[in-house]
């Protein structure tokens, strides 16, 4: 008997024309279209943040702070609704049986478990990659059905994920991550949601280049986005360069620095404050993504 997952917002599909299949491949290798082969190769080796030397890193895709925002992009590209997705602590064997031998090929579903501090997007990509790498998948019509398992006590296997998706839509979502899920793009979206016009900062003087020129009514800002990997504290040399860059740059334009504030010592924050620099961090951007004008609040 299937468990009731409505408390998670998930609904099992009601389908009268399921397609029978086997997780064990009758044809070895599978007879696949050239497009599907490319899709599986991409999901196996090239998606962000998986255990593959070919995998690019995307820190915002892995960010818990931006988890719902990033996964929302993927969900929209995949044409998934909340009733199609469940993140569970444990996947009941009856759920596995429901999808094991026959599936509805027009209803996509994601039933996933997550590791500690793992984002939803990283969880999805990891499970899909594991499923393909270990052979726990098949292609039914245009739908990719897969299961991810882990070994538990006494060499028993426990299902940690079930997915049935149209993978070409997932790839479209993944290709958008490079454009949409970046610090620059998130800052731009956050500002636009709170009513700001955002443009590339154009100036012939290369000494005074910023990422964005931002305006709203009579307010003008120069936005600089700084990302530092593998640093616990911003080095003094970098601090001095930032202070010098922001020092009295433009009249009637307020400089804004988007940075991980944990990198900044108290003295650094004071130096930047003395130059009338507004500092935004991830929490500020999250609030602006929720349509709260933090920039104006700080400025005032």
FENWO-V678212 format. One line per field, one symbol per residue. psi: psi as a letter, one per 20 degrees, with the letter a starting at -180 (. if undefined). Layout:
BEGIN
psi: ???
END
This chain:
BEGIN
psi: ppqojhiijqpqqopilqpqrpippgporqoqqhghghghgghhhiqqkrmpiipqpnhhhiphhjghgghhgggghilqrhiippoqhqoqhhgghhjgiqqpjjoqqpoqqqrpkprgghgghggggggghjjlrrpocjpopqqpqqpbqkjqpppiqpqorohhhghgghhihhhhmqhghgggggghhkjqppqqoppioiilprgqppqocjppqoppppppqkphppqhghghhgghhiolgqpjppqppoqoiiiprghghhghhhjkpppqaghghghhhjkpmhghggh.
END
